Structure formats: C-alpha cells, structure tokens
Amino acid sequence: MAALHIETHQPNQAQNIAKILMEEQLIDGYNFYKDVPSMRLVGGNIAMVNETILIATTNHTLYTSIEKRLRDICAGQPMPVIYTTVD
C-alpha cells in the first residue's frame, strides 16, 4: 500500500483527477484538503499560494501508471506535483 500525494492550484482539477483515477481503479480512496497555504519559489521569489491537496491510497506498483495517466489528464494544463510514499 502506498500514499499518493497530488498538489494542484485548482480544486476542480483535483476532483477530476480523483474521479478518473477511482473509475480506472488506480486508487482505492482519497481525501481532499482545499485552500492549504503553501510557499513556493516562483521565478526565484517566494510566493504564497493556496493549493488543493489530494491524498489517495494505491498499490505502489501502480505509481508509474498513475503518473502517466495524470500527464494525459493534465495535457495542456500545468502538471500537478505528484509523489508517493511506500510502506
């Protein structure tokens, strides 16, 4: 089992990603955290941003498939930050 962490600036994008990944059985379940204050380096400057964080559970062997599918889902849009931890 692995925890999948996806960060995006757009709550609707996070909901769309979660729905697709659930329908395709790439994740088992998820939680949303909206309007999470974050600091990012943007053009060498520190910027305060609000993000939506999607945390999902999945099988760690599916990470590569999820990352590829996320690139397809987000084509033409900014790619969310994605990473995982493995038990």
NORDA-V123429 format. One record per residue. SS is DSSP state (alpha for helix, beta for strand, coil for the rest). OMEGA is omega in degrees with one decimal (999 if undefined). Layout:
ss & omega
SS & OMEGA
SS & OMEGA
This chain:
ss & omega
coil & 179.6
beta & 172.7
beta & 179.7
beta & -175.2
beta & 179.5
beta & 179.7
beta & 177.7
beta & 177.2
coil & -173.9
coil & 179.8
alpha & -180.0
alpha & 178.1
alpha & 179.8
alpha & 178.8
alpha & 178.5
alpha & 179.0
alpha & -178.5
alpha & -179.1
alpha & -179.2
alpha & -178.9
alpha & 176.3
alpha & -179.4
alpha & -179.5
coil & 177.8
coil & 175.7
coil & 173.8
coil & -178.4
coil & -176.9
beta & -177.7
beta & 173.0
beta & 174.9
beta & 170.4
beta & -176.1
beta & 175.9
beta & 177.2
beta & 179.5
beta & -178.5
beta & 174.1
beta & -180.0
beta & 169.9
beta & 179.8
beta & -178.9
coil & 179.0
coil & 179.4
beta & 176.7
beta & 179.5
beta & 173.4
beta & 179.5
beta & 172.0
beta & -177.1
beta & 168.6
beta & -179.3
beta & 177.3
beta & 175.9
beta & -175.7
beta & 172.9
beta & -177.4
beta & 171.5
coil & -175.4
alpha & 179.8
alpha & -179.1
alpha & -174.4
alpha & -178.5
alpha & 178.1
alpha & 179.1
alpha & 179.9
alpha & 178.1
alpha & -179.9
alpha & 177.6
alpha & 176.5
alpha & 176.7
alpha & -178.7
alpha & -172.9
coil & 179.8
coil & -179.9
coil & 178.1
coil & 174.5
coil & 179.7
coil & 176.2
coil & 172.5
beta & 179.5
beta & 171.9
beta & -177.9
beta & 169.8
beta & -177.1
beta & 175.0
coil & 999
